[in-house]
Amino acid sequence: MQAHAAGWDTLHLFGVLPTLGAIRGDFCGMLIPPPLDVHEVTAEWTKIGRATAY
């Protein structure tokens, strides 16, 4: 809900490239596949674990 309120859509959060699936992290949404805690969400970035995804 926090990500949606910050302007993130389902494609950017959960999207997966149809031809490769989740095999490449750079072709996946931000929440696929990291099993890490999301600490903070803004309109520009999300803190996942110790990393920041833009």
C-alpha positions in Angstrom: 0.0 0.0 0.0 2.9 2.4 0.8 4.5 1.7 -2.6 1.2 2.3 -4.4 0.7 5.6 -2.5 4.2 6.7 -3.5 3.3 6.1 -7.2 4.8 2.7 -7.9 2.7 0.5 -10.1 2.4 -3.3 -10.2 4.7 -3.6 -13.3 7.6 -1.9 -11.6 7.1 -3.8 -8.3 6.3 -7.3 -9.6 6.9 -7.3 -13.3 8.9 -10.1 -15.0 10.2 -10.1 -18.6 7.9 -12.6 -20.4 10.7 -14.2 -22.4 13.3 -14.7 -19.6 11.2 -14.8 -16.4 13.0 -14.0 -13.2 16.4 -15.4 -14.3 17.9 -11.8 -14.6 17.3 -9.4 -11.8 17.6 -6.4 -14.1 14.6 -7.5 -16.0 12.4 -7.9 -12.9 10.3 -5.6 -10.8 11.8 -4.4 -7.6 10.2 -7.1 -5.4 11.1 -10.1 -7.6 13.0 -12.1 -6.3 14.8 -10.5 -3.3 13.6 -12.1 0.0 14.7 -9.1 1.9 12.7 -6.6 4.1 11.6 -3.4 2.5 12.6 -0.6 4.8 11.4 2.6 3.1 9.5 3.5 -0.1 9.4 6.9 -1.8 8.3 8.0 -5.3 12.0 7.9 -6.5 13.5 4.8 -4.6 12.9 1.9 -2.3 15.3 0.6 0.4 15.4 -3.2 0.2 17.7 -4.8 2.7 20.9 -2.7 2.7 20.4 -1.7 -1.0 18.5 1.2 -2.6 16.6 0.5 -5.9 15.6 3.4 -8.1 
